[in-house]
Amino acid sequence: MIALVQRVKYASVKVGDRTTGRIQEGLLILLGVHTTDTEDQGEWLAAKCANLRIFPDDEEKMNLSVKDHGGDILVVSQFTLYGNAIKGNRPSFIESARPEIAEPLYESFCRTVSTHLGKPVERGEFGAMMDVELCNWGPVTLQIEQRNAN
């Protein structure tokens, strides 16, 4: 499982003309699920995202988590994070989990990160064509993958 975590001033996601999620200061998490991922990996990643100390303290040092900062989280599923474009010009997505595997893991990740945050998270709509708008704050963007944790 991979998360592209962006510290944002604001972010929103729309499906057509319907807004499915919107936050002010906090984290936009683009989440990709690999074919071999498990719920345990999602729990590890959710805890890592919720506890990342990437918000400024009173001395402007990255020392606070999103929870410490009082921010929100928006989670958007993005199967293209496991796209492989090494060969040719058309990416292969064979490493991205199929919807019947990915959607329950996405839902589990959202529930777990919400538990760590202590409030509901905003979401995109799994499997939909979405428009994501954001203002990256910093910019601060991190890629976190459970496989790289060991």
Order of alpha helices (4+ residues) and beta strands (2+ residues): beta-beta-beta-alpha-beta-beta-alpha-beta-alpha-beta-beta
